[in-house]
Amino acid sequence: MLSGFGALDPGEMCASAAGFYSGTPGPPDDRWTGMVERGLPIGRTCVWSDGTRFELVPWWVNPLLFAWLTTAVAALPADLAASALDRGEAARTGYQG
């Protein structure tokens, strides 16, 4: 697990986030109702009963993740095509490297 993300329980993460913005860090108050988690796109949202919501995942995480996944998916066929070209070139020239 990533360092820093698994060390705190949801209540501590939400209290830390709320304290950072309100200036009064501490345990979540009685209005805290929990956390909503999403898989893709990645999201962890702290929810309070008064309607306050706070997203713990920075805005840049999902675009970066999807850019990496797109690059990985595009690289596989490109690698297979390059390997096929190399084999074809080796067969034409008789190279047996």
HELIX and SHEET records of a PDB file:
HELIX    1   1 PRO A   10  SER A   22  1                                  13    
HELIX    2   2 VAL A   61  THR A   93  1                                  33    
SHEET    1   A 3 TRP A  32  ARG A  38  0                                        
SHEET    2   A 3 GLY A  43  TRP A  48 -1                                        
SHEET    3   A 3 ARG A  53  GLU A  55 -1                                        
END                                                                             
